[in-house]
């Protein structure tokens, strides 16, 4: 099973969490960014149904793939 790490970092004049090289929106405090990362990590654990998804990578390229709803990563929040 794969792992996804949410790292709390300073970003854009505030704090954000970063996962796979992508930043969240900025938050006014470290605590607020940490709370948002915990919420996102919790949502990663919820199984769903298989779906076709599209996403943009850090190089601006778009990808489309089928995501199995029961293949959930292990989320980790890192300060």
Backbone as CSV, one residue per row, in Angstrom:
resi,resn,N_x,N_y,N_z,CA_x,CA_y,CA_z,C_x,C_y,C_z
1,UNK,0.841,-1.183,0.000,0.000,0.000,0.000,0.883,1.241,0.000
2,UNK,0.475,2.249,-0.711,1.259,3.480,-0.816,1.010,4.401,0.375
3,UNK,1.895,5.368,0.520,1.799,6.361,1.585,1.742,7.741,0.949
4,UNK,0.956,8.640,1.536,0.943,10.035,1.118,1.259,10.878,2.354
5,UNK,2.219,11.798,2.199,2.648,12.633,3.317,2.181,14.065,3.095
6,UNK,1.529,14.607,4.101,1.112,16.008,4.131,2.110,16.730,5.026
7,UNK,2.920,17.591,4.436,3.951,18.299,5.181,3.518,19.749,5.398
8,UNK,3.606,20.221,6.629,3.239,21.599,6.961,4.445,22.493,6.669
9,UNK,4.233,23.527,5.824,5.329,24.402,5.384,4.859,25.857,5.333
10,UNK,5.818,26.785,5.405,5.499,28.190,5.170,5.283,28.368,3.676
11,UNK,4.214,29.123,3.327,3.889,29.280,1.907,3.017,30.505,1.684
12,UNK,3.392,31.310,0.724,2.570,32.425,0.246,2.121,33.356,1.371
13,UNK,3.042,33.677,2.260,2.741,34.611,3.340,2.011,33.993,4.515
14,UNK,1.890,32.686,4.540,1.210,32.007,5.644,1.756,30.597,5.773
15,UNK,0.865,29.684,6.065,1.222,28.275,6.228,0.330,27.439,5.323
16,UNK,0.856,26.319,4.866,0.092,25.418,3.999,0.541,23.995,4.280
17,UNK,-0.188,23.052,3.716,0.336,21.689,3.693,0.670,21.366,2.247
18,UNK,1.665,20.511,2.078,2.143,20.146,0.754,2.092,18.627,0.645
19,UNK,1.538,18.137,-0.457,1.485,16.697,-0.711,1.857,16.447,-2.163
20,UNK,2.807,15.559,-2.375,3.271,15.235,-3.733,3.689,16.480,-4.516
21,UNK,4.314,17.435,-3.832,4.804,18.639,-4.495,3.762,19.706,-4.757
22,UNK,2.536,19.486,-4.291,1.441,20.432,-4.526,1.045,21.076,-3.199
23,UNK,0.912,22.411,-3.208,0.555,23.159,-2.006,-0.953,23.320,-1.880
24,UNK,-1.417,23.323,-0.643,-2.805,23.686,-0.363,-2.919,25.209,-0.435
25,UNK,-4.108,25.718,-0.203,-4.273,27.153,-0.050,-3.547,27.577,1.230
26,UNK,-3.156,28.841,1.355,-2.470,29.285,2.564,-3.442,29.434,3.736
27,UNK,-2.922,29.207,4.927,-3.677,29.376,6.172,-2.931,30.388,7.029
28,UNK,-3.638,31.091,7.916,-2.988,32.153,8.690,-2.027,31.658,9.769
29,UNK,-2.130,30.379,10.156,-1.257,29.878,11.218,-0.842,28.432,10.936
30,UNK,0.230,28.035,11.595,0.712,26.659,11.505,-0.385,25.703,11.986
31,UNK,-1.030,26.062,13.093,-2.077,25.204,13.665,-3.240,25.012,12.683
32,UNK,-3.634,26.072,11.994,-4.743,25.967,11.035,-4.348,25.078,9.854
33,UNK,-3.113,25.207,9.376,-2.643,24.355,8.279,-2.566,22.904,8.724
34,UNK,-2.116,22.681,9.948,-2.028,21.319,10.482,-3.419,20.696,10.592
35,UNK,-4.365,21.452,11.079,-5.741,20.961,11.204,-6.312,20.606,9.829
36,UNK,-6.057,21.445,8.822,-6.533,21.183,7.463,-5.867,19.932,6.887
37,UNK,-4.571,19.750,7.172,-3.857,18.558,6.702,-4.419,17.301,7.364
38,UNK,-4.725,17.375,8.647,-5.338,16.235,9.345,-6.687,15.884,8.730
39,UNK,-7.458,16.904,8.382,-8.767,16.683,7.754,-8.603,16.029,6.378
40,UNK,-7.646,16.518,5.590,-7.387,15.937,4.269,-6.900,14.495,4.402
41,UNK,-6.039,14.238,5.387,-5.537,12.879,5.614,-6.675,11.939,6.003
42,UNK,-7.572,12.414,6.824,-8.722,11.602,7.238,-9.586,11.243,6.027
43,UNK,-9.780,12.189,5.122,-10.570,11.936,3.920,-9.898,10.920,3.000
44,UNK,-8.570,10.846,3.032,-7.839,9.878,2.215,-8.148,8.446,2.626
45,UNK,-8.521,8.239,3.869,-8.769,6.893,4.387,-10.122,6.336,3.979
46,UNK,-11.043,7.184,3.548,-12.415,6.764,3.256,-12.472,6.046,1.905
47,UNK,-12.915,4.778,1.902,-13.029,4.073,0.615,-14.190,4.620,-0.206
48,UNK,-14.125,4.405,-1.488,-15.181,4.849,-2.385,-15.347,3.850,-3.507
49,UNK,-15.946,4.280,-4.589,-16.134,3.421,-5.745,-15.067,3.737,-6.785
50,UNK,-14.800,2.785,-7.658,-13.848,3.015,-8.743,-14.377,4.135,-9.636
51,UNK,-13.500,5.070,-9.998,-13.881,6.211,-10.827,-12.734,6.603,-11.736
52,UNK,-13.068,7.185,-12.875,-12.061,7.776,-13.749,-11.786,9.172,-13.216
53,UNK,-10.514,9.470,-12.987,-10.130,10.778,-12.457,-9.155,11.450,-13.421
54,UNK,-9.112,12.771,-13.373,-8.100,13.513,-14.119,-7.429,14.457,-13.134
55,UNK,-6.129,14.642,-13.331,-5.380,15.510,-12.432,-4.204,16.120,-13.167
56,UNK,-3.735,17.252,-12.639,-2.593,17.962,-13.203,-1.380,17.713,-12.318
57,UNK,-0.267,17.308,-12.909,0.941,17.072,-12.119,1.717,18.372,-11.924
58,UNK,2.832,18.275,-11.198,3.613,19.480,-10.873,4.227,20.144,-12.094
59,UNK,4.310,19.426,-13.233,4.838,19.997,-14.472,3.752,20.572,-15.369
60,UNK,2.508,20.574,-14.886,1.396,21.142,-15.649,0.782,20.187,-16.661
61,UNK,1.159,18.918,-16.611,0.603,17.921,-17.531,-0.637,17.283,-16.915
62,UNK,-1.673,17.095,-17.725,-2.907,16.478,-17.268,-2.867,14.980,-17.543
63,UNK,-3.408,14.211,-16.603,-3.447,12.757,-16.697,-4.867,12.283,-16.399
64,UNK,-5.242,11.169,-16.984,-6.536,10.551,-16.696,-6.280,9.081,-16.398
65,UNK,-6.881,8.597,-15.327,-6.707,7.196,-14.949,-7.908,6.724,-14.139
66,UNK,-8.014,5.421,-13.996,-9.072,4.845,-13.168,-8.514,4.626,-11.771
67,UNK,-9.211,5.142,-10.789,-8.808,4.988,-9.396,-9.726,3.970,-8.741
68,UNK,-9.138,2.907,-8.206,-9.920,1.910,-7.474,-10.345,2.519,-6.142
69,UNK,-11.586,2.411,-5.800,-12.093,3.025,-4.577,-11.616,2.383,-3.299
70,UNK,-11.111,1.150,-3.386,-10.682,0.477,-2.169,-9.167,0.483,-1.992
71,UNK,-8.430,1.108,-2.894,-6.973,1.158,-2.837,-6.557,2.510,-2.267
72,UNK,-6.690,2.666,-0.957,-6.445,3.957,-0.308,-5.014,4.024,0.234
73,UNK,-4.343,5.163,0.084,-2.992,5.305,0.637,-3.031,5.469,2.147
74,UNK,-1.896,5.271,2.767,-1.751,5.519,4.208,-1.303,6.966,4.354
75,UNK,-2.149,7.840,4.910,-1.778,9.248,5.044,-0.954,9.518,6.301
76,UNK,0.023,10.425,6.165,0.888,10.827,7.273,0.954,12.349,7.262
77,UNK,0.803,12.983,8.433,0.959,14.438,8.548,2.292,14.691,9.247
78,UNK,3.153,15.499,8.605,4.501,15.764,9.098,4.693,17.264,9.298
79,UNK,5.128,17.653,10.490,5.420,19.059,10.773,6.816,19.406,10.346
